[in-house]
Amino acid sequence: MFYWVLKTLILGPILRLLFRPWVEGEENIPTEGAAVFASNHLSFSDSIFLPLVVSRRVTFLAKSDYFTGRGVKGRATAAFFKGAGQLSVDRSGGRAGQAAVSSGLKVLRRGELLGIYPEGTRSPDGRLYRGRTGVARMALQAGCPVLPVAMIGTDKAQPSGKRVPKIMRIGVRIGKPLDFSRYEGMEDDRFVLRSVTDEIMYELMLLSRQEYVDIYATSMKDRLLAAARAKAKELQQEAQDKIDKIDKGHKGDGVAPGHDDHGASGAAPNDEDRPPSSQGDERAAS
């Protein structure tokens, strides 16, 4: 109930007015029956704009972090996702991955639409990354079509880490349904799962016009994080070297204790220190 109130009465009208979302391929959405929306993932707002342009309800598999936040913001986020009917998914892999597949299958077996991001996480740099095979497993086990979906401009409207989005037009391209019934009964074959997933990602690449990178987005994020840490360590070392150099220079320019410009002992010059000519002048004067 909250899903439709949020979409048609509260959030939906405001978003339509501000962002004026456009959609291509709306005719490809089945009017009934189960289907998987396999979308690229550029921004947090992808899960908001896609359901906005689809007349049927779309349930997304959302990472569990959105449901376990603390404080006012964390509780508000959890309430929003629960109220919108989104499903919590643990992305740690292993049994958690199988639990995510099971959750998605429950939605599909009810004849509903399921939204999923095959990349598993947001793109770190706007490129399209290798898909994970969970989307293929769900589609084959449920025996339903997969609709590739390309989100356009959401990364520019709301980049990662930005809370307040930039007001601009958002686009959604929905491709023709992909039929994988030829692989019926082969959902446990990892080569089939990889083949199906790669076909989905290829269609996503054509729709989104993104550059494709054949590694997982999480691996790229790990690389970027490692590079950032290495750079930070390098800058820290350079700063320390400069500090050490300055300290060493100060010690080298310093004057030994008890010495000044008058001589080794620092005392005022006496008669013996005076030039011979001046001593002779004084004797002559007396």
Residue, then its C-alpha position, 0 to 999 in steps of 0.5 A: m500500500f505504501y508503495w503506491v501512496l509513495k509513487t502516486l501521491i507523495l514522491g512520484p509527482i515531485l520527481r516527475l515535475l523536477f526531473r521530467p524522466w523520459v522512457e524508451g521501450e515502455e512497450n517491452i514491459p509485459t502487462e502481466g506475469a513475472a519478469v526480471f529487470a536487469s539494470n546497470h547501476l550508476s547511482f542510489s537513485d536508480s532504484i527510485f527512477l526505474p519504478l517511477v516510469v513503470s506502471r507495474r510494481v517493481t520490487f528491488l533486491a536492496k543491500s542489507d546496509y539500508f535496513t540496519g542503519r542507526g540514528v534518525k537517518g538510518r531508521a528513516t532509510a530502513a522505514f522507506f525501503k521496508g515501506a516500499g516493499q524492497l527486499s534486504v540482501d546480504r552481499s557477503g557471498g556464499r549462503a548469503g548469495q543463495a538467500a538473495v536468489s531465494s528472495g528474488l524467486k519468491v517475487l517472480r513466482r508470484g508473477e511480479l516484476l523483480g529489479i536487480y543490478p547484475e554488477g552487484t554494486r554501483s559503478p565506480d567510474g561510470r563504466l559497465y562491469r562484469g555481471r554476476t550470475g545470480v540474475a541468470r540463475m533466477a531467470l532460469q529457475a523462474g522460467c521468465p524473461v529478462l528485460p535489460v534496462a539502461m539508466i541514463g544520467t543518474d550518475k550525473a544527477q546524484p554521484s556517489g556520496k552526494r546527498v542532494p541531487k542535481i535537477m536534470r532530466i533522467g532517462v530510462r531505456i528498456g530493451k526487448p525481453l530476452d528469452f532463455s527458455r532454451y537453457e531450461g533445466m540447466e540452471d546449475d551449469r556454471f558455464v550456462l549461467r555465465s553465458v546467459t549473464d554475459e548476453i544480458m550484459y552485452e545488451l546492457m552495453l548496447l542500451s547504455r552505450q557505456e564502456y564495458v570492463d570485463i572485471y567485477a566492479t567490486s574488484m575495481k573498487d578494491r584496486l582504486l582503494a588500494a591505489a588511493r591508500a598507496k598515494a596517501k602513504e606516498l604523500q605522507q612520506e614526502a611530507q615527513d621527508k620535507i619536515d626532516k630536511i627542514d629540521k636538519g637544516h635548522k640544526g646545521d645553521g645554528v650557533a654553538p652555545g656560549h658563542d657569538d660574533h665577537g669571538a670564541s668565548g663571547a667576551a668583549p675584545n681586550d687590548e691583546d685582541r686589538p691590532p698592533s697599530s692601535q696599541g702603539d697609538e695609545r702608548a704614544a698618547s700617554 
